[in-house]
Amino acid sequence: MARRAIVVASVVMTSAGAAAVAATESGPTPTLPVVPAVVAQPSELEVFPAPGPAAAPVPADVVTQTGSWFAHGTTLDLWSDGTGLLATWVGAFDGDRLSLRLIPAPGPATVAEIVAIETVGQGALAPDERPGLGGLVTVIFDAVPHADAAGGEGLRTAHVEWTSGPHRHAVDLCPAHGLDAAAMETLGCGA
């Protein structure tokens, strides 16, 4: 509606200008008619809301696997609320616990951010193996065929990787449940 008024005003102004030019050639300059300007009111304008920021997923939204895994003094627990715990132990009183919070990431790996580090006793990780707060831990799950698994499904093993400075560290973990002695020997978990 506002656009039509502006177009009509432009046509009137152009017609009036042409009439003034014609009048100039034949005689004195007539006074041009005043055309009121039409201004659209804010309520008449179409308003398109700007897209807001996408809501950040909460950790529970990015959970693809839950459960417990272990191997040679290392354990990993992932819970359905999007948190987890990666722990390494060299004895009953020496170890490190890394508290994790799952974060969204492209690809098949489960990615977690380290939100807390607790060193127990002397710790288990060497200084060049200990990650810092905000560091990332990636977990890649593989299905390993196992005849005794419920429903004939494979066991899910976990390959865990993290960085400390320029060094990259990795450990392969077996599921904490569903293994017999033969499967533990095949997968090389050990106690």
Salt bridges, closest charged atoms under 4 A:
ASP96 OD1 - ARG130 NH2 3.24
GLU113 OE1 - ARG101 NH2 2.43
GLU118 OE1 - ARG97 NH1 2.89
GLU161 OE2 - HIS159 NE2 2.64
GLU161 OE1 - ARG168 NH2 2.67
ASP172 OD1 - HIS159 ND1 2.50
